[in-house]
Amino acid sequence: MCYNLKIMSKQNHKKFLTNFIKGSLTVIISVLIIYGVVQAGTITPPSGTPVAQFYTLTDIFNRLDTNATATVGDHSFTFADALAGGGKTLTEIYNAIPTINPAKLLSDTTYLGVTGTIATQTLSAANDTVSAGYYDATTLSAVDTDLVAGNIKSGSTIFGVAGNVSAGYTYGSNDANYVLGTATAPGTALYHLYSGSIADYPQNTGGIEDYNNAGARPADAYAKTWTTCNVGNSYCGTNDATYAEAKDESTGLVWSTQFGVNTWFWANNCLYPNLLDADGVCDNTPVSEPACKCVKLDGINGAKTGCEAIGDGNWRLPYQKEIMQAYIDGSYNNPAILANTNFAHWTSTTTFSSAGSTASAVTVRFSNGNTSSAAKTTASSRVRCVR
């Protein structure tokens, strides 16, 4: 019986060993199969095959975060590697996506689904406005062709363009605003500018005065713009329908209708005789006596007279050079501007004679610019007021 037990014990041992070997082989084979499967699952392309076309999540993160570029498919990346691309999570990648401001993009650009709002603008030669926006490359001289050296004063540089125009104006111009002329072109020099001309009296021999003996004004007579006062322009802004006649736009002065033949003292609203004078008479002895000066009437110590008594009280007697300028600007022999101009008109300017007398005042004719003087006490001249 002991013998049988020994025989059985050997058999069991052999069976155990057999099962152990089978089990071990099973494990080894399983491991080999798993290894083979893992090896078959690599995403690293085999030698000789096309390079894999992919980026890692780290590449994507860095592109969003710093705009860094990467080379596609240069990774030896297997399933054993971290799929998050070196530790970058989807949250980190999402947070790295920039917020697009449409105000920072051109209106014809769309980025990540956001269309820009920056308008494309152009410069204009008609004004100096530079609106916010985008401007295509150009030059300022292309925007405004007047930006050239010939339009800029010598010594000045505008937007990089150095001027070469000398001071003054081009010689030979017949523009009334210019003061230069040329001796080689008679009729354009300054001394010809204000003279009219007719067949027998051309400008190159001195011309003819514009009054032309009350005849037709020379066609080339110099004149500025005048405005007839009427209800449409509120009588040249004075609202004075009775007295406002015409406005010289060159000086801005409004002239009244002609009225009265009276003394200088009356026309200029002056007290006469002047009680400060010993004899109350405006004569030549003593020189510059008070009676020959103007002491204004104020409406309290004596009723106002002449220009300062008419309308709303803002009229006055003109100075000598104001009438002379009105003549230069075209008051001569032109009823459409001022009627009845061929008379001597009082000015508020006193004549100071070589003997020192102040008993006379300057008179000027609107028709021909003739300047003279008359005793202040004589009722010899007309009155036309200004404001």
C-alpha positions as CSV (number, residue, x, y, z in Angstrom):
1,M,0.0,0.0,0.0
2,C,2.8,2.3,0.7
3,Y,4.1,1.5,-2.7
4,N,0.9,2.6,-4.3
5,L,1.0,5.9,-2.4
6,K,4.4,6.6,-3.8
7,I,3.2,5.9,-7.3
8,M,0.3,8.3,-6.9
9,S,2.4,11.0,-5.4
10,K,4.7,10.9,-8.4
11,Q,1.7,11.0,-10.7
12,N,0.3,14.1,-8.9
13,H,3.7,15.8,-9.1
14,K,3.9,15.1,-12.8
15,K,0.4,16.4,-13.4
16,F,1.2,19.6,-11.4
17,L,4.3,20.2,-13.4
18,T,2.4,19.7,-16.6
19,N,-0.3,22.2,-15.6
20,F,2.3,24.7,-14.4
21,I,4.1,24.6,-17.7
22,K,0.8,24.9,-19.6
23,G,-0.2,27.9,-17.4
24,S,3.2,29.6,-17.9
25,L,3.0,29.1,-21.6
26,T,-0.5,30.6,-21.6
27,V,0.8,33.7,-19.7
28,I,3.8,34.1,-22.0
29,I,1.7,33.8,-25.1
30,S,-0.9,36.3,-23.7
31,V,1.9,38.7,-23.0
32,L,3.3,38.3,-26.5
33,I,-0.1,38.8,-28.0
34,I,-0.7,42.0,-25.9
35,Y,2.8,43.3,-26.8
36,G,2.0,42.6,-30.5
37,V,-1.2,44.5,-30.2
38,V,0.4,47.4,-28.5
39,Q,3.2,47.5,-31.1
40,A,0.5,47.5,-33.8
41,G,-1.2,50.5,-32.1
42,T,1.7,53.0,-32.4
43,I,0.9,56.2,-34.3
44,T,4.6,56.6,-35.2
45,P,4.6,55.9,-39.0
46,P,6.7,52.9,-40.0
47,S,9.9,53.6,-41.9
48,G,9.3,54.5,-45.6
49,T,5.6,55.5,-45.1
50,P,4.3,59.1,-45.4
51,V,4.8,61.3,-42.3
52,A,1.7,61.6,-40.1
53,Q,-0.2,64.9,-40.5
54,F,-1.0,66.1,-37.0
55,Y,-0.1,68.5,-34.2
56,T,0.0,67.9,-30.5
57,L,-2.3,69.8,-28.1
58,T,0.7,71.6,-26.8
59,D,1.4,72.9,-30.4
60,I,-2.2,74.1,-30.6
61,F,-2.0,75.8,-27.1
62,N,1.3,77.6,-28.0
63,R,-0.2,78.8,-31.3
64,L,-3.1,80.3,-29.5
65,D,-1.1,81.7,-26.6
66,T,2.0,83.1,-28.3
67,N,1.4,82.6,-32.0
68,A,4.3,80.2,-32.1
69,T,4.5,77.9,-35.1
70,A,5.2,74.1,-35.1
71,T,6.1,71.6,-37.8
72,V,3.3,69.2,-38.6
73,G,4.1,65.5,-38.1
74,D,7.5,65.8,-36.5
75,H,6.4,64.0,-33.4
76,S,7.3,60.5,-32.3
77,F,4.0,60.2,-30.6
78,T,2.4,56.9,-29.4
79,F,-0.7,56.0,-27.5
80,A,1.5,55.7,-24.5
81,D,2.2,59.5,-24.6
82,A,0.0,62.0,-22.8
83,L,-2.8,62.9,-25.2
84,A,-3.1,66.4,-23.6
85,G,0.1,67.3,-25.4
86,G,2.5,67.7,-22.6
87,G,0.1,68.5,-19.8
88,K,-2.2,71.1,-21.5
89,T,-5.8,70.6,-20.7
90,L,-8.7,71.5,-22.9
91,T,-9.6,74.3,-20.4
92,E,-6.2,75.8,-20.8
93,I,-6.5,75.6,-24.6
94,Y,-10.0,77.2,-24.5
95,N,-8.8,80.0,-22.3
96,A,-5.9,80.7,-24.6
97,I,-8.3,81.5,-27.5
98,P,-8.2,85.4,-27.8
99,T,-11.2,87.6,-27.7
100,I,-11.5,89.3,-31.1
101,N,-12.3,93.0,-31.1
102,P,-14.0,94.0,-34.4
103,A,-12.8,97.6,-33.9
104,K,-9.2,96.3,-34.4
105,L,-10.0,94.6,-37.7
106,L,-10.6,96.1,-41.1
107,S,-14.1,96.0,-42.3
108,D,-13.2,93.5,-45.1
109,T,-11.6,91.0,-42.7
110,T,-13.2,88.2,-40.7
111,Y,-11.2,86.4,-38.0
112,L,-12.6,83.5,-36.0
113,G,-16.0,84.4,-37.2
114,V,-15.7,88.1,-36.2
115,T,-15.9,90.7,-39.0
116,G,-13.9,93.9,-38.5
117,T,-15.5,97.4,-38.4
118,I,-12.5,99.7,-39.3
119,A,-13.6,101.6,-42.3
120,T,-11.4,102.4,-45.2
121,Q,-11.2,106.2,-45.5
122,T,-9.9,108.7,-48.1
123,L,-8.4,112.1,-47.7
124,S,-10.0,115.1,-49.4
125,A,-8.5,118.2,-50.9
126,A,-11.7,120.1,-50.1
127,N,-11.1,120.2,-46.3
128,D,-8.6,119.3,-43.7
129,T,-10.7,116.6,-42.0
130,V,-8.9,113.3,-41.2
131,S,-11.5,110.8,-40.0
132,A,-10.6,107.8,-37.9
133,G,-10.1,104.6,-40.0
134,Y,-7.7,103.0,-42.4
135,Y,-6.0,104.8,-45.3
136,D,-4.5,103.2,-48.4
137,A,-1.0,104.3,-49.1
138,T,-0.9,107.5,-51.1
139,T,0.8,110.9,-51.2
140,L,-0.7,114.2,-50.1
141,S,0.2,115.8,-53.5
142,A,-1.9,113.1,-55.1
143,V,-4.8,114.1,-52.9
144,D,-4.4,117.8,-53.6
145,T,-2.4,118.7,-56.7
146,D,-2.0,122.2,-55.5
147,L,0.6,120.9,-53.0
148,V,3.6,121.9,-55.2
149,A,6.6,124.1,-54.7
150,G,5.1,126.8,-57.0
151,N,2.3,127.4,-54.5
152,I,4.4,127.7,-51.4
153,K,6.4,130.7,-50.3
154,S,10.2,130.3,-50.5
155,G,11.6,129.3,-47.1
156,S,8.5,127.4,-46.1
157,T,8.1,123.6,-46.3
158,I,4.6,122.0,-46.2
159,F,4.4,118.2,-45.8
160,G,7.9,117.9,-47.2
161,V,7.4,120.2,-50.2
162,A,9.8,123.2,-50.1
163,G,8.3,126.3,-51.6
164,N,10.1,128.4,-54.2
165,V,7.7,131.4,-54.6
166,S,9.4,134.7,-53.9
167,A,7.6,137.4,-51.8
168,G,5.0,139.4,-53.7
169,Y,3.0,138.6,-56.8
170,T,3.9,137.8,-60.4
171,Y,4.7,140.8,-62.5
172,G,2.3,141.8,-65.2
173,S,-0.9,140.9,-63.4
174,N,-3.9,143.1,-63.9
175,D,-5.7,141.8,-60.8
176,A,-6.8,144.8,-58.8
177,N,-5.7,143.0,-55.6
178,Y,-2.1,142.9,-56.8
179,V,0.3,145.8,-56.6
180,L,3.0,144.9,-59.0
181,G,3.1,145.6,-62.7
182,T,5.6,145.6,-65.5
183,A,7.0,148.5,-67.5
184,T,6.9,146.4,-70.7
185,A,3.2,145.9,-70.6
186,P,1.5,149.3,-70.3
187,G,-1.9,149.3,-68.7
188,T,-1.1,146.7,-66.0
189,A,1.1,148.7,-63.7
190,L,-0.2,150.2,-60.5
191,Y,-0.3,153.8,-61.7
192,H,-2.6,152.6,-64.6
193,L,-4.8,150.4,-62.4
194,Y,-7.3,153.1,-61.2
195,S,-7.6,155.1,-64.4
196,G,-10.3,154.4,-66.9
197,S,-9.5,154.8,-70.6
198,I,-11.3,155.9,-73.8
199,A,-10.0,156.0,-77.4
200,D,-8.3,159.4,-77.2
201,Y,-7.0,158.8,-73.6
202,P,-5.7,155.3,-73.2
203,Q,-4.2,154.1,-69.9
204,N,-0.6,154.0,-71.2
205,T,-0.7,157.8,-71.6
206,G,-2.4,158.4,-68.3
207,G,-6.1,157.4,-68.9
208,I,-9.1,159.6,-68.1
209,E,-10.8,160.4,-64.8
210,D,-13.8,158.1,-64.2
211,Y,-16.4,160.9,-64.0
212,N,-15.7,161.5,-67.8
213,N,-17.6,164.8,-67.8
214,A,-20.8,163.1,-66.6
215,G,-20.6,160.8,-69.6
216,A,-20.4,157.1,-69.8
217,R,-18.0,155.5,-67.3
218,P,-15.0,153.9,-69.1
219,A,-15.6,150.2,-69.5
220,D,-12.3,149.4,-67.7
221,A,-13.0,151.7,-64.8
222,Y,-12.0,150.3,-61.5
223,A,-14.8,149.4,-59.1
224,K,-15.5,147.2,-56.1
225,T,-18.7,145.5,-55.0
226,W,-21.5,147.7,-53.8
227,T,-24.9,146.6,-52.4
228,T,-28.1,148.6,-52.9
229,C,-30.0,148.9,-49.5
230,N,-33.5,147.6,-49.7
231,V,-36.1,145.8,-47.6
232,G,-34.7,142.4,-48.7
233,N,-31.4,143.1,-46.8
234,S,-33.0,145.1,-44.0
235,Y,-31.5,148.2,-45.7
236,C,-28.0,146.9,-45.4
237,G,-28.5,145.8,-41.9
238,T,-29.5,149.3,-40.6
239,N,-33.3,148.9,-40.8
240,D,-33.3,152.5,-41.9
241,A,-35.6,152.7,-44.9
242,T,-35.4,156.5,-45.1
243,Y,-31.7,157.2,-45.3
244,A,-29.7,154.0,-46.0
245,E,-28.8,154.0,-49.7
246,A,-25.8,151.8,-50.5
247,K,-23.1,149.7,-48.8
248,D,-19.5,149.6,-50.0
249,E,-18.6,145.9,-49.4
250,S,-14.9,146.7,-49.6
251,T,-15.0,148.9,-46.5
252,G,-18.2,147.7,-44.9
253,L,-19.5,151.3,-44.7
254,V,-23.1,152.1,-45.3
255,W,-23.8,155.5,-47.0
256,S,-26.9,157.6,-46.6
257,T,-28.9,159.4,-49.2
258,Q,-27.8,163.0,-50.0
259,F,-29.7,165.7,-48.1
260,G,-29.3,169.3,-47.0
261,V,-27.2,172.2,-48.0
262,N,-25.9,173.6,-44.8
263,T,-22.9,174.7,-42.7
264,W,-20.2,172.3,-41.5
265,F,-21.3,172.9,-37.9
266,W,-24.8,171.8,-38.7
267,A,-23.7,168.7,-40.7
268,N,-21.2,167.6,-38.0
269,N,-23.6,168.2,-35.1
270,C,-21.4,171.0,-33.6
271,L,-22.4,173.9,-31.4
272,Y,-22.0,177.3,-33.1
273,P,-21.2,179.9,-32.2
274,N,-18.9,178.3,-29.6
275,L,-19.5,180.2,-26.4
276,L,-16.0,179.3,-25.2
277,D,-14.7,181.8,-27.7
278,A,-14.4,185.4,-26.7
279,D,-16.3,186.8,-29.6
280,G,-18.3,183.7,-30.6
281,V,-17.2,184.1,-34.2
282,C,-15.2,181.5,-36.2
283,D,-12.5,183.7,-37.7
284,N,-8.8,183.5,-38.2
285,T,-7.8,185.6,-35.1
286,P,-6.7,184.2,-32.9
287,V,-5.4,181.0,-34.6
288,S,-7.4,177.8,-33.9
289,E,-9.9,179.6,-31.7
290,P,-12.4,177.5,-29.9
291,A,-15.3,178.7,-32.1
292,C,-13.7,176.9,-35.1
293,K,-13.7,173.5,-33.2
294,C,-16.5,171.1,-32.9
295,V,-18.2,170.9,-29.5
296,K,-20.8,168.1,-30.0
297,L,-24.4,168.8,-29.3
298,D,-25.8,166.1,-27.0
299,G,-29.6,166.6,-27.4
300,I,-29.8,168.0,-23.9
301,N,-28.0,171.3,-24.1
302,G,-29.1,171.7,-27.7
303,A,-31.0,169.6,-30.2
304,K,-28.8,167.4,-32.4
305,T,-28.3,168.4,-36.0
306,G,-27.0,166.9,-39.3
307,C,-26.0,163.3,-39.5
308,E,-26.2,162.5,-35.8
309,A,-29.8,163.7,-35.8
310,I,-31.2,161.3,-38.4
311,G,-32.4,157.7,-38.1
312,D,-31.5,155.8,-34.9
313,G,-28.6,158.2,-34.0
314,N,-25.8,156.0,-35.4
315,W,-25.1,158.0,-38.5
316,R,-22.2,160.5,-38.6
317,L,-20.4,162.8,-41.0
318,P,-17.6,160.9,-42.9
319,Y,-14.0,161.6,-42.7
320,Q,-12.2,163.0,-45.8
321,K,-10.5,159.7,-46.7
322,E,-13.7,157.7,-46.3
323,I,-15.3,159.7,-49.1
324,M,-12.1,159.4,-51.2
325,Q,-12.1,155.6,-50.7
326,A,-15.8,155.5,-51.7
327,Y,-14.8,157.3,-54.9
328,I,-11.9,154.8,-55.5
329,D,-14.3,151.9,-54.9
330,G,-16.7,153.1,-57.6
331,S,-19.1,155.8,-56.3
332,Y,-18.2,157.9,-59.3
333,N,-20.9,158.7,-61.9
334,N,-22.9,155.6,-61.0
335,P,-26.5,156.4,-60.0
336,A,-27.1,152.7,-59.4
337,I,-24.8,153.0,-56.4
338,L,-25.1,156.6,-55.1
339,A,-27.3,159.3,-56.7
340,N,-26.4,162.9,-57.0
341,T,-22.7,162.5,-56.5
342,N,-21.4,165.5,-58.5
343,F,-21.5,167.9,-55.6
344,A,-19.1,168.9,-53.0
345,H,-19.8,167.1,-49.7
346,W,-18.8,168.1,-46.3
347,T,-16.3,165.9,-44.4
348,S,-15.7,166.1,-40.7
349,T,-12.0,166.7,-41.4
350,T,-10.7,170.2,-40.6
351,T,-8.4,172.1,-43.1
352,F,-5.3,173.3,-41.4
353,S,-3.9,176.1,-43.5
354,S,-0.3,177.3,-43.8
355,A,-1.3,180.3,-41.8
356,G,-2.6,178.1,-39.0
357,S,-6.3,178.7,-39.6
358,T,-8.9,176.1,-38.8
359,A,-11.9,178.0,-40.1
360,S,-12.3,175.6,-43.1
361,A,-13.1,172.0,-43.6
362,V,-12.4,169.5,-46.4
363,T,-15.0,168.8,-49.1
364,V,-14.9,165.9,-51.6
365,R,-17.0,165.0,-54.6
366,F,-18.1,161.4,-54.8
367,S,-18.3,161.7,-58.6
368,N,-14.7,162.5,-59.4
369,G,-12.7,162.5,-56.2
370,N,-12.2,166.3,-56.3
371,T,-11.0,167.5,-52.9
372,S,-11.2,171.1,-51.8
373,S,-12.2,173.1,-48.7
374,A,-14.8,175.6,-47.7
375,A,-15.3,177.9,-44.7
376,K,-17.1,176.0,-42.0
377,T,-19.7,178.7,-41.6
378,T,-20.9,178.7,-45.2
379,A,-23.9,176.7,-46.4
380,S,-22.1,175.7,-49.6
381,S,-21.9,171.9,-49.5
382,R,-24.2,168.9,-49.4
383,V,-24.4,166.3,-46.7
384,R,-24.1,162.5,-47.0
385,C,-23.7,160.4,-43.8
386,V,-22.0,157.1,-43.1
387,R,-22.2,154.4,-40.5
